[in-house]
Amino acid sequence: MLSEKEIQEIELRVDQAQNGPWKAYIEGRDHESGSSFIKTGSEEDPGVDIKLVGATNADIDFIANAKQDIPKLIKEIKELRSQIK
């Protein structure tokens, strides 16, 4: 089971990463030329693209979605813990 301290450390890492949402752009799937990358931020507040060396397309999708998935999982954990108490 994750301790409260571990959850806080995960939240801190999420908060310190570039603004979301993050979206994977895979060459040949999402665009035709250039390399695969992760777009960060929104149209109003764009971030810096993340380029990964040696990552598979699945790795890029996983990392991009983690920016949205991890906060949802933390929220679910906290809600379930509050129901248990």
Buried (B, 14 or more C-beta within 10 A) or exposed (E): EEEEEEBEEBBEEBEEBBEBEBBBBBEEEEEEEEEBBBBBBEEEEEBEBBEBEEBEBEEBBEBBBBBEEBBEEBEEBEEEEEEEE
